[in-house]
């Protein structure tokens, strides 16, 4: 048997305190794809970065690794028995939600999605005419939230109700950070963000349980998330009650908003250093969309826009770190993994490794995902949506939504940063949000019919 590359706490503690993402990258490069054992004080998880190991954990040996243990506890406590959990609750959730997120249904939903996106992007016109700088993260949130409400929730949530849920949702994502990074700390020990997190969860619960009460017995028709959850019956094998519906609503509403929002938000500061990418996006939008409003039929022609979204998710994967616990003894790359051992997997590290992506691995280059070139990568060199049985069921929706949003914006506006804008750093939490507002000015494009 081989031994994992050991990183004791005394070598990594200062790095994790200063910049945990940079420390993870540094260890990944030093290990060169070898399985690592990381000393974190109260625990010593393994960290797998090689695509072969990642594939074993997420796909081929997925029955030997489940989503449990300390590092999954914050998520489980927040959304027990949901699509983000494990066991019977997850089985029932996946069976209920998968038809909504199927590729077939996604194709049917894209027409509604395009209509919602066009209406939401209309809201940028006033800012553009007035030359008012806008916070792009918040603007992306508003556009995506309106799309989620119309398409995935069948308009059962009003715009006003959805707007009320945005602030607490963002607080949950941000304030859970310390519990996510230090899951071994007892609940009795106060940590930064605890009070704000509890307040935000209470606000979300007030909204979600009110919606469940309103629609539980008469969800109406439609192929949306809300209808599917309310129709689910206990005979389908899951703990279907108000809390199960609430947990899945929180999981899907949160993931649908946060994933696309955070991914697209990183584009704007990256364009400051890569104006050629912006020009290509404008050119494709002019050629494909022209003076029209973006439509579902445009999607197959938005190839470069698709590559941009893929590259954004490579450099700044929304789910940047997740864990599995071995349910039985097994072997990864010649290293014995014992039952109960925790194994961490990080798309952020694997998707930036020079041994896979070249010396310029950390640079922004959408050409990496040209179809011919992309076929040369290992299947698990790029896994922003996870993999195997727990792969994100909404991945097709995210990709299509992001492409349509960018095509709509780049066919109508040019963007430029406010004076003195700097490239933000990713802020560690459930997702990788920028650590400062990204302020941009929009300029309308004169479009001739």
C-alpha distance (Angstrom), angle and dihedral (degrees) to the residues before:
residue distance angle dihedral
X1 . . .
X2 3.77 . .
X3 3.80 126.6 .
X4 3.78 127.2 -122.1
X5 3.80 120.1 -115.9
X6 3.82 104.3 -94.3
X7 3.80 123.0 -136.3
X8 3.82 107.7 -179.0
X9 3.78 120.7 -156.9
X10 3.82 94.7 -108.4
X11 3.83 88.9 61.9
X12 3.80 97.6 46.4
X13 3.83 108.0 28.5
X14 3.80 97.2 88.5
X15 3.80 92.1 44.9
X16 3.79 92.7 50.8
X17 3.80 90.8 49.4
X18 3.82 93.7 49.0
X19 3.81 100.0 39.6
X20 3.83 119.0 -13.3
X21 3.81 94.0 -171.0
X22 3.77 93.5 52.1
X23 3.80 90.0 46.8
X24 3.81 91.1 52.6
X25 3.81 90.7 49.5
X26 3.80 91.1 48.4
X27 3.82 92.0 52.2
X28 3.80 91.5 46.1
X29 3.79 92.1 54.9
X30 3.80 93.3 44.8
X31 3.79 92.7 49.4
X32 3.80 91.3 48.6
X33 3.78 93.6 -149.1
X34 3.81 96.1 -42.9
X35 3.78 117.1 135.5
X36 3.82 108.8 -97.0
X37 3.80 134.0 -148.1
X38 3.80 108.6 -148.9
X39 3.80 121.9 -159.0
X40 3.80 109.3 -142.4
X41 3.77 99.4 164.2
X42 3.78 103.1 -112.2
X43 3.80 93.0 35.9
X44 3.81 140.8 26.2
X45 3.81 107.9 -153.5
X46 3.76 125.0 177.6
X47 3.81 118.2 -116.8
X48 3.81 117.6 -148.9
X49 3.80 118.3 -162.4
X50 3.81 106.1 154.8
X51 3.85 111.5 99.4
X52 3.82 90.5 -130.0
X53 3.82 91.4 57.1
X54 3.79 91.8 43.2
X55 3.80 90.2 53.2
X56 3.80 91.3 50.1
X57 3.81 92.1 51.5
X58 3.80 98.8 43.0
X59 3.79 101.0 32.6
X60 3.80 123.8 8.1
X61 3.82 96.4 36.8
X62 3.80 97.5 25.2
X63 3.81 89.6 126.3
X64 3.83 88.3 62.9
X65 3.81 95.9 51.1
X66 3.77 123.3 55.9
X67 3.79 137.0 179.9
X68 3.78 100.4 -101.8
X69 3.77 140.3 99.8
X70 3.79 133.0 71.3
X71 3.79 97.6 -45.9
X72 3.79 93.3 55.2
X73 3.82 94.7 43.2
X74 3.84 98.2 93.8
X75 3.82 91.0 54.4
X76 3.80 94.2 44.1
X77 3.78 92.3 49.5
X78 3.79 90.5 51.2
X79 3.82 98.4 43.4
X80 3.82 109.5 19.6
X81 3.81 116.4 -175.4
X82 3.80 93.1 6.5
X83 3.80 133.6 125.1
X84 3.83 85.5 -84.4
X85 3.80 93.7 56.5
X86 3.80 134.4 71.3
X87 3.80 135.2 -114.7
X88 3.84 129.4 25.8
X89 3.81 93.7 -17.3
X90 3.80 90.9 55.6
X91 3.82 92.1 45.3
X92 3.81 91.4 53.7
X93 3.80 92.1 43.4
X94 3.81 94.6 50.8
X95 3.81 92.4 45.5
X96 3.79 90.4 50.5
X97 3.80 99.3 42.7
X98 3.80 102.9 35.6
X99 3.84 94.6 80.3
X100 3.82 89.4 55.3
X101 3.81 91.6 52.8
X102 3.81 97.5 38.1
X103 3.79 117.7 128.2
X104 3.82 89.3 -115.9
X105 3.81 93.4 53.5
X106 3.81 91.8 42.0
X107 3.80 89.2 59.9
X108 3.80 89.4 52.7
X109 3.80 91.7 47.9
X110 3.80 96.6 50.5
X111 3.80 92.9 81.0
X112 3.80 89.9 56.3
X113 3.79 89.2 43.0
X114 3.79 93.2 53.9
X115 3.80 91.7 49.3
X116 3.80 91.7 50.4
X117 3.81 92.3 46.5
X118 3.80 93.1 50.8
X119 3.78 90.8 51.6
X120 3.80 92.2 48.1
X121 3.81 93.9 47.0
X122 3.82 87.8 52.7
X123 3.80 84.7 71.1
X124 3.81 89.6 69.2
X125 3.81 92.4 62.2
X126 3.80 94.2 82.2
X127 3.81 92.4 51.5
X128 3.80 90.3 48.2
X129 3.80 94.7 50.0
X130 3.79 91.6 48.9
X131 3.80 95.6 42.3
X132 3.80 89.2 -128.3
X133 3.82 114.9 162.6
X134 3.80 112.0 -119.5
X135 3.79 133.3 -156.7
X136 3.79 100.8 -118.6
X137 3.80 95.4 -157.0
X138 3.78 90.9 56.8
X139 3.81 92.5 43.1
X140 3.81 91.1 50.6
X141 3.80 88.6 49.6
X142 3.81 92.0 53.2
X143 3.81 93.6 48.0
X144 3.80 94.0 46.1
X145 3.78 94.4 42.0
X146 3.80 91.2 55.4
X147 3.80 89.7 49.7
X148 3.81 92.8 48.6
X149 3.80 92.0 49.3
X150 3.80 94.2 50.4
X151 3.78 99.8 39.6
X152 3.81 110.8 26.7
X153 3.79 97.3 31.4
X154 3.78 98.8 37.6
X155 3.82 93.3 -126.8
X156 3.80 89.1 -68.1
X157 3.78 87.4 127.6
X158 3.78 112.6 60.6
X159 3.78 120.1 -134.6
X160 3.81 89.4 -111.0
X161 3.84 91.8 52.3
X162 3.80 91.6 47.6
X163 3.80 91.5 48.8
X164 3.81 89.3 53.8
X165 3.81 89.9 55.2
X166 3.82 96.8 50.5
X167 3.85 98.1 76.5
X168 3.83 95.8 48.7
X169 3.81 91.1 43.3
X170 3.79 90.5 54.9
X171 3.79 90.6 46.6
X172 3.81 91.0 52.5
X173 3.81 91.6 52.2
X174 3.82 92.9 47.7
X175 3.82 101.5 37.0
X176 3.81 96.2 48.4
X177 3.81 88.6 64.2
X178 3.81 98.4 99.3
X179 3.81 93.1 45.9
X180 3.79 88.6 48.6
X181 3.82 93.6 50.1
X182 3.83 95.2 40.6
X183 3.83 104.4 31.7
X184 3.81 92.4 155.7
X185 3.82 91.7 68.3
X186 3.83 110.3 106.3
X187 3.80 117.0 -113.7
X188 3.80 87.9 -121.9
X189 3.81 89.1 67.0
X190 3.83 109.8 80.3
X191 3.79 116.0 -130.4
X192 3.82 132.3 -171.7
X193 3.79 111.6 -80.0
X194 3.83 96.8 19.9
X195 3.80 96.1 117.2
X196 3.82 94.8 44.2
X197 3.81 89.4 46.9
X198 3.82 92.9 53.3
X199 3.80 90.9 47.5
X200 3.80 91.2 50.8
X201 3.82 93.5 48.2
X202 3.82 89.5 50.4
X203 3.81 90.6 52.1
X204 3.81 92.1 48.7
X205 3.79 91.6 47.3
X206 3.80 92.0 51.3
X207 3.81 89.5 55.2
X208 3.80 97.9 40.3
X209 3.80 98.2 45.5
X210 3.81 89.7 48.6
X211 3.82 89.0 54.7
X212 3.81 92.0 46.6
X213 3.81 90.1 51.5
X214 3.81 90.5 50.4
X215 3.81 97.9 49.5
X216 3.80 107.6 21.2
X217 3.82 96.9 98.7
X218 3.81 97.7 32.1
X219 3.81 111.3 28.5
X220 3.79 94.0 159.1
X221 3.78 124.6 -145.9
X222 3.78 131.3 -44.2
X223 3.80 144.1 90.4
X224 3.79 94.7 -102.2
X225 3.80 131.2 122.4
X226 3.77 96.4 -107.4
X227 3.80 94.0 51.8
X228 3.81 92.6 45.9
X229 3.82 93.1 51.3
X230 3.78 95.0 46.4
X231 3.80 92.0 48.1
X232 3.79 93.6 50.9
X233 3.79 112.3 112.2
X234 3.77 132.3 -152.4
X235 3.80 88.7 -119.0
X236 3.81 87.7 70.2
X237 3.77 89.6 73.3
X238 3.78 106.2 -102.5
X239 3.81 139.0 102.1
X240 3.80 93.6 -99.0
X241 3.79 108.3 -176.4
X242 3.79 137.0 121.8
X243 3.79 93.2 -78.6
X244 3.82 92.3 49.5
X245 3.81 89.8 52.7
X246 3.82 90.5 45.1
X247 3.82 92.7 49.8
X248 3.79 92.5 50.6
X249 3.79 92.0 45.5
X250 3.80 89.9 52.2
X251 3.82 91.7 46.2
X252 3.80 95.4 48.6
X253 3.81 96.9 37.4
X254 3.80 90.4 48.0
X255 3.79 96.4 44.3
X256 3.82 94.1 42.8
X257 3.79 92.0 52.7
X258 3.79 100.6 35.7
X259 3.81 100.6 43.5
X260 3.79 99.2 54.8
X261 3.81 94.1 34.0
X262 3.79 95.5 54.4
X263 3.80 94.1 41.1
X264 3.81 94.1 52.0
X265 3.80 94.2 41.1
X266 3.82 90.7 65.1
X267 3.80 90.7 58.5
X268 3.78 96.3 72.1
X269 3.81 99.7 60.0
X270 3.82 90.3 39.7
X271 3.81 89.9 57.3
X272 3.81 89.6 59.8
X273 3.80 88.4 69.7
X274 3.81 95.4 33.8
X275 3.81 108.4 44.8
X276 3.81 89.8 159.7
X277 3.80 89.2 68.3
X278 3.78 90.7 53.4
X279 3.80 90.5 50.2
X280 3.80 91.5 51.8
X281 3.80 90.3 49.6
X282 3.81 90.6 50.9
X283 3.81 91.6 47.2
X284 3.79 93.1 50.5
X285 3.82 92.0 45.7
X286 3.83 90.6 50.4
X287 3.80 91.8 47.9
X288 3.80 97.9 43.7
X289 3.81 104.8 29.1
X290 3.79 101.1 21.8
X291 3.79 112.8 166.8
X292 3.81 92.7 -22.7
X293 3.77 128.4 96.7
X294 3.77 112.8 -99.9
X295 3.81 114.8 -90.3
X296 3.79 136.3 -170.0
X297 3.81 88.6 -110.3
X298 3.81 89.2 65.9
X299 3.81 93.9 64.4
X300 3.84 99.5 87.3
X301 3.82 90.0 53.2
X302 3.81 95.1 50.6
X303 3.81 93.9 84.4
X304 3.81 98.1 140.6
X305 3.81 90.8 45.7
X306 3.80 88.0 53.1
X307 3.81 90.1 52.1
X308 3.80 90.7 51.3
X309 3.81 91.1 53.8
X310 3.80 91.1 47.8
X311 3.80 91.7 50.4
X312 3.82 91.5 48.2
X313 3.79 89.6 54.0
X314 3.79 90.1 47.8
X315 3.80 95.8 54.7
X316 3.81 97.1 35.0
X317 3.82 107.7 23.7
X318 3.78 108.9 -172.5
X319 3.81 93.3 -140.3
X320 3.79 94.3 48.8
X321 3.83 99.9 166.9
X322 3.78 134.5 17.3
X323 3.76 137.7 163.7
X324 3.77 142.0 -135.1
X325 3.81 130.5 -168.0
X326 3.81 120.6 -142.9
X327 3.81 110.9 -118.6
X328 3.82 92.0 -167.1
X329 3.78 139.1 10.7
X330 3.80 113.7 -75.3
X331 3.81 142.7 150.3
X332 3.82 131.4 -111.1
X333 3.82 118.4 -172.7
X334 3.79 90.4 -22.1
X335 3.82 93.5 -50.6
X336 3.80 117.2 120.2
X337 3.80 113.0 -125.5
X338 3.78 113.2 -162.9
X339 3.76 127.7 -147.7
X340 3.81 109.1 -85.6
X341 3.80 95.0 26.3
X342 3.80 115.9 133.8
X343 3.80 118.5 -131.1
X344 3.80 119.6 -166.1
X345 3.80 122.6 -154.4
X346 3.80 122.0 -165.5
X347 3.81 123.4 -167.4
X348 3.81 86.1 -173.4
X349 3.83 91.6 62.8
X350 3.81 100.0 36.9
X351 3.79 93.8 45.3
X352 3.83 91.4 53.8
X353 3.80 99.4 44.2
X354 3.80 114.4 127.7
X355 3.81 91.8 -147.4
X356 3.81 87.8 64.7
X357 3.80 105.8 28.8
X358 3.82 102.5 28.3
X359 3.79 134.1 -112.8
X360 3.81 91.0 -53.4
X361 3.81 91.9 54.0
X362 3.81 93.5 131.0
X363 3.79 95.6 49.4
X364 3.80 123.3 97.3
X365 3.81 109.8 -109.0
X366 3.84 119.1 152.3
X367 3.81 89.4 -174.1
X368 3.82 87.1 78.9
X369 3.80 86.1 78.9
X370 3.78 98.8 52.9
X371 3.83 100.7 136.1
X372 3.82 95.7 -113.3
X373 3.79 93.3 46.9
X374 3.80 94.9 43.0
X375 3.79 92.0 57.1
X376 3.81 88.6 67.2
X377 3.80 95.3 64.7
X378 3.79 123.5 94.4
X379 3.78 110.9 -101.9
X380 3.80 90.5 -115.4
X381 3.78 97.9 41.2
X382 3.81 84.0 89.5
X383 3.79 118.1 35.5
X384 3.84 111.0 144.2
X385 3.82 89.4 152.3
X386 3.80 96.2 46.7
X387 3.77 118.9 -119.6
X388 3.78 146.9 -114.6
X389 3.82 121.3 32.3
X390 3.82 92.1 -20.1
X391 3.79 96.2 51.0
X392 3.80 110.5 136.9
X393 3.81 107.9 -85.7
X394 3.81 91.1 -151.8
X395 3.81 98.3 56.3
X396 3.83 94.3 111.0
X397 3.81 90.7 50.9
X398 3.82 92.3 49.8
X399 3.81 93.5 50.7
X400 3.81 95.0 46.4
X401 3.81 93.5 43.7
X402 3.81 93.3 49.7
X403 3.81 92.8 49.4
X404 3.80 93.0 49.5
X405 3.80 92.7 47.5
X406 3.81 93.2 51.2
X407 3.80 92.8 44.8
X408 3.80 90.6 50.7
X409 3.82 93.2 48.8
X410 3.81 97.3 42.8
X411 3.80 92.6 47.8
X412 3.82 90.0 56.2
X413 3.82 109.7 27.9
X414 3.76 146.2 34.9
X415 3.78 117.1 -146.6
X416 3.78 131.7 -150.6
X417 3.80 130.5 177.2
X418 3.77 122.3 -111.6
X419 3.79 114.1 -102.9
X420 3.79 114.3 -77.5
X421 3.82 94.7 16.8
X422 3.81 113.9 159.4
X423 3.77 131.3 -160.8
X424 3.81 106.3 -92.7
X425 3.77 123.3 -134.6
X426 3.81 123.1 -123.2
X427 3.78 113.0 -99.0
X428 3.79 112.8 -140.5
X429 3.79 116.6 -123.6
X430 3.78 134.7 103.1
X431 3.80 85.3 -42.3
X432 3.81 134.6 17.4
X433 3.79 103.7 -101.9
X434 3.82 121.8 173.6
X435 3.80 112.5 -97.3
X436 3.81 93.0 -132.1
X437 3.81 136.9 32.4
X438 3.80 115.8 -83.7
X439 3.79 104.6 -137.5
X440 3.80 118.4 -165.9
X441 3.80 137.4 169.7
X442 3.80 119.3 -135.0
X443 3.80 124.0 -145.6
X444 3.82 120.1 -164.9
X445 3.79 115.6 -121.4
X446 3.77 114.2 -131.2
X447 3.77 103.2 -122.4
X448 3.78 119.4 -165.9
X449 3.78 117.6 -152.8
